Amino acid sequence: MSQTFDVQCLYYGAREKLVTHIIEIKSLAERLETTPYDIKAYFTKRLDTIIDIEGNTMKVKGFLKLPLLNMLLEEFRSVNIS
């Protein structure tokens, strides 16, 4: 199963605090057979950071590279296999 999604990184504030936007979180959740809020809860627990869902975008405070996101999603899948 191919797990593809878009990640957009945006800078905010005078100190360039980075926020990672995971776009199309609803589609990702459907592919993982879960909800966006379950993904948010898992990421919050694992990353110990502030995460919000606005519309179809999950915003994570901090910079997340694709290898880290892939690792977290694989962990999430393995933990939540029925």
Buried (B, 14 or more C-beta within 10 A) or exposed (E): EEEEBEEEEEEEEEEEEBBBBBBBBBBBBEBBEBBBEBBBBBBBEEBEEEBEBEEEBBBBBBEBEEEEBEEBBEEBBEEEEE
